[in-house]
Amino acid sequence: MKEEQLPSFNHRHTDNNKKTRLVFRLLNSPAVYVILLLLSYALGYLSAPSSGSPPQPLPSPEILKVGDNLNTQLDNFRVKTRCAKPLPPQLVHQTILDRVFNSTSPYENFPPAYVSGLLREKKFKGWGSYGEVFEHLIQKVKPKVIIEVGTFLGASALHMAELTRKLGLDSQILCIDDFRGWPGFRDRFGYVNMVNSDVLLLYQFMQNVIHKNATGSVLPLPFSSGSALEKLCEWGVFGDLIEIDAGHDFNSAWADINRAYQILRPGGIVFGHDYFTAADNRGVRRAVNLFAQMNGLKIHTDGQHWVSCSSAQLSPNQSDLLATMACRLVWIDII
């Protein structure tokens, strides 16, 4: 009986093998892939929401409203960086060398051979770089650390170096500038050479410092003003006297003034240039005025000099000049 059933079992087994091979051949057929692709597309189309369905509403953006709570709204524009504990002034020079120049003076073995023939022995160019404001402030503050934001070729920085030297002050002057100029500046200053798209402003600045024998007191910080001021804050490098003379637009001046104030020592002064410059709809003036408004300050004048003071710092009998000398915050040089 068992022998008679074997042929039937083998026959069924053979049929199953044929069916399996047929399924594999069908699955490997390009036509099957095309059919599956079309089915997937059709299912996706049918499952998608119809074009007539109303779109889901998006959340309304938060709009800054200026009203009775103006002071609260203006907090959005404040610089909130918290700085490190201030370094002793005598440690500032070495700290900059360590942090920026790998513990080596940037003037060592200067100039490099590939630019030595492209630099002038000296070339000073500035705007309002020799105004009386510098001598007034240095005599008043007697700064141990001066920070200049916007240096170009170093005319005002080297003028301040000479003034501190005459007064017998051991002042460190840090010059923040990316030393790139601005688009098209060589149309006016063609004497600044270029090597492989690199303008030699930094090298000419350093050559000027060497010419004035000021390498021990004047150091460049060749970075954008924002990044350099933030790092000084992080390192605890504070200034007694800080000059703002970089960008002439509102946003640049606003950021520089706020960041500079973060690293201003008590009793120090932040002063600046270009209060009457028309650029960006008088952007520097707008930035200074807003800063004074936000900090409860008043802007006073003395000749060609502007200063913002807290009303609490002034007595009713103070002249503008005495008020200027009593102020801690912003002295604006408009020469």
C-alpha positions, 0 to 999 in steps of 0.5 A: 500500500505504501509503495502505491502512494509514493508516486502520488507524493512525488508528483505533488512534490514536483508540482510544488517545485514548479510553482515555486520556480514560477513565483521566483521568475515572476518576482524577478520580472521587470514587469512586476517591478513596474506594476508594484511601482504603479500600485504604490504611486496610486495608493499614495495619491489616493491616500493624500489629502485633497487639494480642497482641504483647508490648510492647517493654520500656522501660529502667529509670529510674536510681534514686538510692540512698542508701547507703555512697556518700552523699557521691557521690550528694549531688553531684547536688544541688550547684550547679556554676556557675563564676563570673567573676573577682570585680570590685573592690568599687568597681566594683560600683555602676556595674556594676549600674547599667550591667547592670540600669538602662541606666547610670541611677540607678533613683531618678532622677525618682522617683516616677513621676507615676502612683504618687506619690499611692499611696506613703507617705512611709515604711513599714517592715515586716520580721521580725527586721530589727533584731536584734543579729546585723547589728551583730555581723557588720558589725563583724566582716566590715566588708563592702564589698559586702552582698547581701540575698536577700529584701528586702520593704520594705527594713527590714533592708537600711536597718538595715544601711545605717545600721550601715555608715554609723556605722562609716564603711564605704563599703558597697554593698547589693544587694537581691534581690527580685521585689517581688511579694509572695506570693498573698494577702499584701495581706490582711495588708498592704493598705496596699501599693497595686495598679495594674493588678495590679501591687503597688507593693512595689518603689516603696514600697521605693524610697521608703523608701530615699529617705527614709533618704537611702541611694540611693547605697548601696542598689540593688534587683535586682527579679528572682527570687533564682535569676536574680539570683544567677546573673547576679551570678555571671556578672558577677563581683559577689561579696559579703562579707556575704550574707543569705538571707531569701526563700523558706521552703520547702526548695527555695527555701532550698537553691537560695539558699544554694548560689548565694549561697555561689558568690559569697561572698568569702573571709572572708565570711559567708552568714547567714539567717533563719527557721531555726525557721520551721515552713513546709514541714516546717521547710524552711529548717532542712533546707536549712541542715543538708544544706548543712552536711553536704555541705560538712563543716560543723558547726552551732553556736549562740550565743544566738539565732544559728546558724552552720555551721563547718568543724571545721578552722576551730575550735580545741578551746578556742574558745567558740561565740561565737568559733567563730561569729566565725571561721566563713566560711560560714553564720550563721543568724539566728533572731530 
